[in-house]
Amino acid sequence: MLKPVLCGGEILLDFLSKDVGKGLADSMLFEKRPGGSIFNVAVGLRRLGVPASLLTKLGGDEFSQGLMSVITEEKINTECLRRDPDLKTTLAFVALNEEGKPEFRFYRDHAADTKLTVSEIEHINPQDYSMYHFGSIALLEKPASDAYLELLDMFHGEKVTTSFDPNIRPSLIHDRKSFLQMFYRVSEVVDILKMSDDDLEYITGLADAREGLRKMPDRANALILVTLGKNGAIASCGGQSRHVPTFNRVRVKDTTGCGDAFMAAILSGLLNSGDFTALSMSKLTGIVTFANAAATIVGTRYGAANAMPRLREVDRFLSRHKNEDVQDGVSG
């Protein structure tokens, strides 16, 4: 039986603008949806048939109660979930600009997901899990950052696979230099590192993804993935690198959550394939194509967690598009 993936990090509410193309400044109507990159990945994993456990902290407000209901509906394990009735839920306002890319503004004062402590994770046994996946938003504020980094060291020490998606939101970063120090500290340890092209440009200062990858520290046995939006993704492992195009003839409505669907599908594919460091590039390309399909499906929908596809939907999409010239779509 497959052990669950421990997903550690933020869960929040997205308020999504209904005024498409107007951006945050000019949007008037917003719709509430559950979100947060780590929560999205947990939902994505469950819908792909992979057990997932959520490590986070919820508050005592009505928003937290609503999120707890969604967690239960998605059958996500809550053994590692903590509650504090005096804290609140993080809120994120999201609007699409004229290019269809999301703009974000976060409200995190007294937010529960930032208050997880080291003492609240000491009971976790890495051997109970197939891997540990987390992101940088959870590492931006103490005490939660200390807890998630402690877990990284615990899982790494036990030789249990670790996965990291920085999912960079510049508006949340107060000190770029300190952030980069944290990023490189984490990236030198994790087994799987997934970035968007925007993340990679923020980290390296280079707009060209391949040039940016060359500037990253050499990790011979790590899997590094860079999503390129409509241009697909790059997978690099064991000294080999391959560009995997994504799907065309698909009308993209909203890219929110596409990268999280890609991440969930990658983890699902790897868990069902054994030791990823021993995978052939051909097999890895197949997993990335599967992830591109999952991300493209999310791009045809509005929302994040609720837009994550089920396994049968991804399989059906791949069957329907198997003879397509894959070039223009979305992968994160």
MIBA-275191 format. One record per atom (N, C-alpha, C): z negated, x, y. Coordinates in steps of 0.02 Angstrom, whole numbers, padded with zeros to 5 digits, always signed. Example, Ala and Ser with C-alpha at 12.3 -4.5 7.8 and 13.67 -1.06 7.14 Angstrom:
2
-00390+00660-00284-00390+00615-00225-00390+00660-00165-00354+00642-00112-00357+00684-00053-00394+00645+00002
This chain:
332
+00000+00042-00060+00000+00000+00000+00000+00044+00062+00043+00028+00110+00049+00067+00171-00013+00060+00215-00040+00116+00235-00096+00115+00281-00073+00094+00351-00116+00063+00391-00095+00042+00458-00084+00100+00506-00042+00088+00555-00034+00134+00611-00088+00117+00662-00126+00167+00684-00176+00156+00737-00141+00164+00804-00138+00110+00842-00106+00110+00908-00160+00110+00961-00167+00165+00998-00221+00172+01046-00196+00172+01117-00220+00125+01158-00199+00125+01227-00203+00057+01260-00160+00046+01309-00167-00011+01353-00140-00076+01323-00175-00129+01339-00150-00197+01331-00161-00231+01398-00112-00268+01421-00116-00296+01488-00074-00359+01492-00072-00388+01551-00028-00445+01564+00027-00423+01612+00089-00435+01591+00146-00425+01635+00159-00490+01672+00167-00485+01737+00191-00541+01777+00263-00525+01795+00309-00559+01761+00380-00542+01765+00415-00585+01818+00449-00553+01863+00484-00589+01915+00540-00631+01885+00546-00692+01909+00601-00736+01889+00660-00731+01937+00650-00693+01990+00703-00683+02040+00742-00620+02022+00788-00626+01976+00823-00568+01948+00862-00531+02002+00851-00465+02004+00889-00423+02050+00859-00416+02119+00803-00449+02132+00774-00447+02200+00721-00393+02208+00697-00365+02152+00645-00314+02157+00578-00345+02174+00526-00304+02174+00458-00329+02185+00448-00356+02256+00477-00323+02304+00464-00341+02374+00488-00412+02391+00543-00433+02360+00572-00497+02379+00564-00552+02326+00530-00537+02271+00520-00587+02218+00466-00636+02239+00477-00700+02223+00430-00753+02241+00396-00786+02181+00431-00787+02124+00407-00823+02066+00398-00775+02007+00339-00774+01976+00324-00729+01920+00300-00770+01860+00317-00745+01800+00296-00776+01737+00251-00729+01699+00195-00755+01674+00145-00714+01639+00165-00703+01567+00163-00639+01544+00178-00622+01475+00132-00566+01452+00111-00565+01388+00071-00509+01362+00112-00446+01359+00081-00388+01373+00119-00326+01372+00073-00265+01369+00101-00209+01393+00069-00144+01385+00105-00107+01330+00127-00047+01344+00170-00010+01297+00140-00006+01227+00076+00012+01223+00045+00021+01158+00038-00045+01121+00020-00098+01156+00017-00164+01125+00087-00186+01102+00137-00173+01143+00206-00191+01124+00226-00157+01058+00208-00093+01052+00224-00056+00991+00188-00086+00931+00124-00104+00941+00086-00135+00886+00119-00200+00863+00140-00241+00911+00175-00304+00894+00241-00288+00860+00278-00239+00887+00341-00220+00857+00333-00197+00785+00282-00158+00771+00269-00135+00703+00255-00193+00656+00211-00238+00678+00194-00295+00635+00256-00337+00619+00298-00348+00669+00357-00390+00658+00409-00355+00614+00403-00289+00608+00447-00251+00563+00415-00241+00495+00357-00271+00485+00326-00269+00419+00277-00212+00409+00258-00177+00462+00212-00120+00457+00144-00141+00482+00090-00130+00444+00023-00147+00469+00004-00104+00529-00029-00136+00577-00049-00100+00638-00120-00120+00657-00157-00071+00683-00224-00082+00708-00225-00062+00782-00255-00104+00824-00256-00091+00896-00323-00063+00918-00321-00005+00949-00380+00026+00979-00375+00019+01054-00418-00023+01082-00418-00033+01154-00484-00069+01172-00491-00087+01235-00549-00126+01256-00524-00185+01298-00551-00244+01282-00536-00304+01320-00596-00324+01362-00582-00360+01416-00635-00383+01460-00661-00452+01442-00695-00483+01489-00723-00549+01478-00690-00603+01517-00635-00588+01551-00601-00639+01591-00556-00683+01548-00529-00735+01579-00486-00781+01543-00423-00747+01517-00398-00698+01555-00339-00662+01533-00352-00625+01467-00411-00595+01461-00428-00560+01399-00433-00608+01340-00459-00668+01353-00463-00718+01300-00393-00737+01276-00347-00744+01323-00278-00759+01304-00246-00704+01264-00259-00641+01283-00231-00584+01247-00259-00580+01176-00323-00597+01169-00354-00596+01103-00320-00646+01057-00301-00703+01084-00265-00753+01044-00198-00727+01020-00163-00690+01064-00098-00662+01045-00107-00609+00990-00158-00567+00998-00172-00515+00947-00183-00548+00879-00221-00602+00878-00234-00638+00816-00170-00668+00787-00130-00698+00830-00067-00729+00808-00020-00678+00777-00020-00617+00804+00025-00566+00779-00003-00529+00718-00063-00549+00697-00095-00519+00637-00105-00444+00644-00127-00424+00704-00144-00354+00717-00217-00343+00701-00233-00290+00665-00302-00276+00646-00344-00260+00708-00404-00288+00711-00446-00280+00771-00511-00242+00758-00516-00207+00702-00577-00171+00686-00596-00120+00740-00546-00092+00773-00559-00040+00824-00559-00068+00895-00552-00133+00902-00549-00164+00968-00620-00175+00994-00631-00159+01058-00696-00167+01089-00692-00217+01147-00749-00248+01163-00752-00298+01217-00808-00280+01265-00797-00296+01329-00849-00289+01380-00842-00349+01427-00889-00395+01426-00883-00457+01465-00882-00446+01541-00904-00387+01563-00907-00374+01635-00843-00344+01663-00794-00331+01620-00732-00298+01642-00674-00347+01643-00618-00324+01673-00560-00368+01682-00499-00340+01646-00446-00380+01648-00382-00361+01617-00337-00326+01667-00304-00273+01645-00253-00241+01688-00195-00289+01698-00170-00292+01760-00112-00334+01776-00055-00290+01799+00005-00306+01776+00064-00269+01797+00116-00319+01822+00140-00308+01883+00194-00349+01910+00259-00311+01900+00308-00346+01871+00371-00315+01852+00429-00355+01880+00476-00320+01911+00536-00353+01937+00596-00308+01924+00652-00340+01909+00714-00302+01898+00748-00290+01964+00771-00228+01974+00810-00213+02034+00883-00232+02022+00926-00216+02069+00996-00236+02064+01031-00205+02004+01006-00148+01979+01036-00114+01922+01008-00140+01856+00961-00187+01859+00930-00214+01798+00873-00172+01772+00852-00121+01810+00796-00079+01789+00731-00108+01818+00677-00105+01778+00614-00135+01801+00577-00091+01852+00549-00124+01903+00502-00093+01949+00432-00118+01931+00383-00073+01933+00315-00090+01911+00264-00080+01968+00214-00123+01969+00155-00113+02012+00094-00136+01972+00046-00090+01963-00012-00104+01920-00075-00116+01962-00118-00160+01935-00184-00174+01965-00236-00162+01910-00276-00108+01918-00319-00085+01863-00392-00077+01885-00413-00106+01940-00483-00097+01961-00529-00134+01912-00580-00097+01887-00627-00123+01838-00591-00148+01775-00537-00115+01757-00497-00137+01699-00529-00113+01634-00534-00158+01586-00568-00143+01523-00534-00086+01485-00467-00085+01485-00432-00035+01443-00443+00036+01467-00469+00045+01528-00483+00113+01553-00554+00135+01536-00594+00092+01506-00666+00105+01498-00687+00120+01426-00640+00128+01381-00658+00148+01313-00693+00215+01314-00746+00224+01274-00784+00286+01275-00779+00323+01209-00796+00387+01210-00794+00429+01150-00841+00400+01097-00899+00376+01117-00947+00349+01068-00919+00288+01031-00870+00255+01062-00842+00195+01031-00785+00210+00981-00767+00274+00975-00714+00292+00928-00739+00339+00873-00803+00356+00876-00830+00406+00828-00829+00381+00756-00829+00315+00746-00830+00287+00678-00761+00290+00645-00709+00305+00682-00641+00302+00655-00628+00360+00608-00602+00345+00549-00584+00395+00499-00508+00401+00497-00480+00458+00519-00407+00465+00519-00374+00451+00452-00410+00464+00397-00380+00454+00331-00369+00380+00314-00396+00336+00355-00385+00264+00344-00318+00241+00373-00282+00287+00406-00221+00267+00441-00161+00311+00421-00102+00283+00428-00041+00321+00413-00022+00366+00470-00038+00346+00532-00026+00387+00591-00063+00359+00651-00064+00398+00704-00096+00379+00767-00044+00382+00822-00031+00325+00854+00018+00322+00909-00018+00304+00974-00002+00341+01028-00034+00327+01092+00013+00346+01149-00007+00332+01210+00036+00345+01268-00003+00372+01327+00032+00393+01379-00001+00428+01434-00038+00382+01482-00019+00318+01486-00053+00273+01533-00127+00270+01516-00143+00272+01451-00213+00271+01430-00249+00336+01446-00211+00388+01463-00241+00454+01476-00250+00468+01550-00236+00419+01592-00237+00430+01664-00306+00421+01695-00351+00387+01660-00417+00374+01689-00472+00385+01637-00526+00417+01659-00585+00425+01617-00627+00361+01621-00665+00345+01569-00679+00385+01509-00628+00377+01453-00581+00328+01460-00535+00315+01405-00494+00376+01386-00474+00416+01435-00433+00474+01420-00469+00522+01372-00535+00530+01382-00573+00574+01338-00573+00548+01267-00579+00482+01260-00581+00452+01193-00515+00460+01157-00460+00448+01191-00394+00453+01158-00376+00525+01141-00396+00572+01184-00383+00642+01169-00427+00667+01112-00488+00642+01109-00533+00660+01053-00502+00636+00987-00473+00577+00989-00440+00551+00929-00380+00594+00909-00342+00616+00958-00286+00660+00944-00309+00722+00906-00363+00752+00929-00389+00812+00896-00414+00795+00825-00445+00737+00818-00470+00716+00752-00413+00707+00703-00361+00671+00723-00304+00658+00679-00266+00723+00664-00257+00764+00715-00222+00828+00705-00261+00872+00656-00327+00872+00664-00369+00913+00619-00367+00889+00547-00357+00824+00538-00353+00795+00470-00281+00794+00444-00235+00822+00484-00164+00825+00464-00134+00755+00452-00155+00707+00493-00126+00640+00493-00076+00637+00551-00017+00610+00539+00037+00611+00588+00016+00580+00655+00036+00612+00709+00022+00587+00776+00087+00576+00814+00088+00525+00856+00148+00506+00893+00129+00490+00965+00172+00512+01012+00156+00505+01083+00218+00484+01123+00210+00433+01164+00262+00411+01211+00231+00411+01280+00250+00459+01323+00219+00463+01390+00230+00401+01432+00288+00368+01424+00301+00305+01459+00278+00309+01532+00304+00358+01567+00279+00378+01633+00290+00323+01685+00237+00307+01721+00240+00262+01779+00215+00301+01839+00261+00329+01879+00241+00372+01935+00190+00339+01983+00193+00273+01991+00147+00240+02037+00075+00245+02015+00063+00260+01950-00005+00267+01925-00030+00339+01926+00014+00386+01939-00003+00458+01936-00023+00482+02005-00085+00505+02012-00110+00528+02077-00097+00602+02089-00092+00641+02036-00083+00713+02041-00033+00735+01988+00029+00749+02008+00081+00766+01960+00064+00830+01922+00035+00879+01955+00019+00942+01922-00031+00931+01865-00083+00892+01878-00133+00877+01827-00103+00837+01770-00058+00791+01788-00026+00751+01736+00016+00796+01690+00054+00842+01719+00096+00886+01679+00054+00931+01634-00004+00953+01658-00048+00993+01616-00071+00953+01556-00089+00890+01567-00108+00846+01512-00050+00834+01465+00009+00822+01493+00068+00809+01451+00083+00867+01405+00084+00928+01432+00100+00986+01390+00045+01000+01339-00017+00986+01357-00072+00994+01309-00061+00948+01249-00040+00886+01263-00028+00837+01209+00035+00853+01171+00089+00869+01207+00154+00879+01174+00156+00940+01129+00110+00987+01139+00107+01046+01096+00072+01031+01029+00042+00971+01023+00003+00954+00964+00036+00899+00923+00065+00849+00956+00089+00789+00920+00148+00805+00875+00156+00764+00824+00211+00773+00776+00274+00737+00799+00266+00682+00836+00323+00643+00860+00315+00633+00935+00366+00651+00972+00365+00643+01045+00426+00604+01066+00415+00546+01095+00471+00504+01119+00468+00499+01195+00524+00511+01228+00528+00506+01301+00591+00468+01320+00590+00435+01377+00651+00410+01406+00683+00465+01447+00745+00456+01466+00777+00506+01509+00741+00512+01576+00714+00456+01601+00675+00458+01663+00611+00498+01654+00577+00489+01597+00517+00528+01582+00534+00603+01582+00588+00620+01548+00606+00691+01541+00624+00721+01609+00657+00682+01651+00673+00707+01718+00609+00718+01759+00561+00672+01753+00498+00679+01789+00462+00742+01767+00464+00756+01702+00428+00813+01673+00462+00879+01691+00528+00882+01684+00564+00946+01691+00598+00955+01759+00608+00900+01795+00645+00904+01858+00720+00907+01849+00744+00897+01787+00815+00902+01772+00842+00833+01753+00897+00814+01785+00927+00748+01773+00965+00746+01707+00992+00803+01685+01029+00806+01623+00980+00811+01564+00983+00762+01518+00934+00759+01464+00938+00820+01418+00998+00843+01403+01003+00901+01358+00974+00964+01391+00986+00971+01456+00956+01028+01492+00880+01021+01493+00857+00959+01503+00785+00948+01503+00753+00964+01436+00787+00945+01381+00761+00960+01314+00755+01035+01303+00804+01072+01328+00802+01145+01319+00743+01176+01357+00719+01142+01408+00663+01167+01447+00595+01151+01415+00596+01106+01366+00534+01087+01332+00511+01143+01285+00445+01150+01273+00421+01201+01226+00451+01192+01157+00466+01246+01124+00497+01244+01057+00446+01221+01006+00460+01165+00972+00417+01139+00919+00459+01130+00857+00460+01179+00814+00507+01181+00757+00499+01121+00711+00437+01100+00698+00425+01047+00650+00412+00979+00681+00418+00974+00746+00407+00910+00780+00472+00872+00787+00467+00806+00788+00524+00763+00802+00521+00743+00875+00574+00759+00912+00577+00741+00983+00635+00692+00992+00621+00637+01026+00671+00585+01038+00676+00571+01112+00736+00566+01138+00747+00549+01208+00794+00489+01210+00771+00433+01238+00814+00375+01246+00852+00381+01311+00915+00359+01309+00961+00369+01365+00988+00304+01393+00952+00249+01384+00976+00185+01408+01041+00166+01374+01092+00149+01412+01156+00126+01384+01193+00181+01346+01170+00243+01352+01204+00298+01318+01172+00317+01251+01124+00277+01227+01097+00290+01161+01034+00332+01162+01031+00381+01117+00971+00423+01111+00989+00491+01082+00945+00539+01094+00951+00606+01064+00892+00616+01017+00906+00639+00957+00853+00657+00909+00856+00731+00895+00799+00764+00899+00795+00836+00888+00738+00852+00840+00754+00888+00786+00703+00906+00737+00727+00965+00696+00682+01012+00682+00699+01068+00639+00756+01111+00664+00761+01117+00730+00814+01159+00758+00881+01125+00764+00885+01062+00742+00947+01024+00747+00939+00967+00797+00994+00949+00830+00993+00896+00880+01055+00854+00872+01047+00789+00881+01105+00745+00875+01100+00687+00925+01157+00672+00957+01161+00614+01000+01181+00554+00958+01144+00499+00964+01159+00438+00926+01176+00382+00976+01239+00362+00980+01259+00310+01027+01228+00243+01009+01227+00197+01057+01199+00131+01045+01255+00079+01047+01237+00015+01052+01284-00039+01040+01314-00067+01104+01380-00082+01101+01413-00113+01158+01422-00188+01146+01457-00221+01190+01471-00293+01185+01407-00334+01183+01355-00309+01214+01292-00345+01217+01272-00352+01290+01259-00413+01311+01240-00426+01380+01165-00413+01389+01149-00362+01428+01079-00344+01439+01050-00387+01495+00993-00419+01480+00959-00461+01529+00900-00424+01561+00863-00387+01520+00800-00357+01544+00783-00298+01500+00773-00240+01529+00758-00180+01489+00683-00170+01476+00641-00215+01503+00569-00209+01491+00554-00214+01417+00520-00165+01389+00501-00167+01319+00551-00136+01272+00610-00117+01297+00661-00088+01252+00637-00023+01221+00606+00020+01262+00581+00083+01236+00526+00074+01185+00486+00022+01193+00432+00009+01145+00460-00017+01079+00512-00059+01082+00545-00082+01021+00576-00023+00985+00607+00022+01023+00636+00083+00994+00582+00123+00959+00525+00132+00992+00470+00171+00964+00444+00140+00900+00432+00074+00901+00407+00040+00841+00455+00047+00783+00520+00041+00797+00570+00046+00744+00575+00117+00717+00567+00166+00760+00566+00236+00737+00507+00247+00689+00448+00226+00709+00389+00235+00667+00396+00198+00601+00422+00137+00604+00434+00099+00544+00483+00135+00497+00538+00159+00525+00587+00195+00485+00560+00258+00454+00521+00295+00492+00492+00357+00467+00441+00344+00411+00400+00293+00421+00349+00277+00371+00380+00255+00305+00438+00226+00309+00473+00204+00248+00518+00258+00219+00517+00318+00248+00562+00372+00226+00526+00434+00203+00459+00434+00204+00422+00493+00182+00414+00545+00237+00412+00608+00218+00401+00664+00264+00461+00671+00311+00451+00656+00376+00508+00658+00422+00534+00729+00433+00491+00779+00423+00515+00848+00434+00564+00869+00379+00565+00831+00324+00611+00847+00269+00672+00803+00269+00678+00757+00318+00735+00712+00322+00798+00749+00340+00853+00729+00310+00918+00755+00331+00935+00726+00399+00978+00760+00436+00998+00734+00501+01035+00668+00493+01070+00659+00438+01105+00597+00424+01056+00539+00417+01002+00551+00379+00950+00499+00370+00915+00484+00436+00900+00536+00475+00868+00527+00539+00913+00488+00586+00978+00502+00585+01025+00465+00626+01025+00390+00609+01018+00375+00545+01014+00305+00524+00953+00270+00552+00897+00306+00553+00835+00278+00580+00842+00266+00655+00873+00313+00690+00883+00305+00763+00931+00248+00777+00982+00240+00736+01028+00183+00744+00991+00117+00736+00947+00114+00686+00904+00055+00676+00861+00042+00738+00833+00096+00766+00791+00089+00826+00833+00067+00886+00894+00094+00893+00938+00072+00947+00952-00003+00941+00961-00027+00880+00974-00098+00870+00915-00140+00891+00854-00119+00872+00794-00155+00892+00787-00158+00967+00800-00101+01000+00796-00099+01073+00848-00142+01106+00908-00143+01079+00962-00183+01107+00946-00257+01103+00916-00278+01047+00896-00348+01040+00847-00367+01095+00797-00325+01108+00748-00339+01160+00782-00344+01228+00834-00303+01239+00870-00305+01302+00907-00370+01315+00917-00410+01263+00950-00475+01272+00900-00531+01286+00836-00513+01291+00783-00562+01301+00742-00544+01363+00701-00591+01385+00654-00578+01439+00584-00568+01410+00547-00521+01439+00479-00509+01415+00474-00444+01378+00414-00431+01351+00402-00367+01317+00376-00381+01247+00311-00391+01239+00283-00401+01172+00315-00460+01137+00325-00515+01173+00354-00575+01142+00427-00566+01123+00459-00514+01151+00530-00502+01138+00542-00456+01078+00489-00427+01050+00498-00381+00994+00532-00416+00935+00582-00384+00905+00619-00418+00851+00585-00412+00783+00600-00459+00740+00577-00456+00671+00628-00418+00629+00606-00394+00571+00649-00352+00529+00714-00387+00512+00711-00451+00495+00772-00487+00477+00821-00491+00536+00794-00494+00596+00838-00497+00655+00875-00431+00665+00839-00375+00654+00871-00310+00661+00924-00300+00607+00907-00319+00545+00955-00313+00490+01017-00355+00504+01006-00416+00529+01062-00461+00544+01105-00432+00600+01073-00404+00650+01110-00373+00706+01153-00315+00681+01124-00273+00640+01161-00215+00615+01220-00237+00571+01210-00289+00532+01264-00314+00490+01321-00342+00533+01302-00377+00586+01352-00408+00630+01390-00357+00671+01358-00300+00687+01388-00251+00732+01408-00186+00696+01410-00187+00629+01420-00125+00592+01488-00093+00604+01538-00132+00623+01605-00104+00635+01619-00093+00709+01567-00099+00749+01576-00093+00821+01578-00020+00843+01617-00007+00895+01617+00059+00927+01555+00063+00971+01502+00094+00947+01439+00093+00983+01439+00142+01041+01434+00114+01101+01434+00156+01160+01389+00129+01215+01399+00066+01233+01364+00039+01291+01314-00015+01270+01251+00001+01278+01198-00046+01262+01135-00021+01294+01079-00027+01260+01016-00004+01288+00971+00019+01232+00938+00077+01243+00892+00102+01191+00825+00122+01219+00811+00108+01281+00743+00123+01305+00743+00155+01373
